[in-house]
């Protein structure tokens, strides 16, 4: 099963890449979400941004992921 995780855009870099906040800094490819900008929330699989989501949905998903991690 594949899991896409929410990330928030920290800043835009070169070559259609964005620096995002995910347990530190990471760059993701935004070619599928070209209008993404600083502060937006994206669903990412690996280092590929798949879709833009709102903050409420992002926080709900992150909460579910965090609760699953505490059960193990």
PyMOL commands that set and color helices and strands:
alter all, ss='L'
color gray80, all
select helices_A, chain A and resi 55-70
alter helices_A, ss='H'
color red, helices_A
select strands_A, chain A and resi 5-12+17-21+25-29+41-45+48-53
alter strands_A, ss='S'
color yellow, strands_A
deselect
rebuild
show_as cartoon
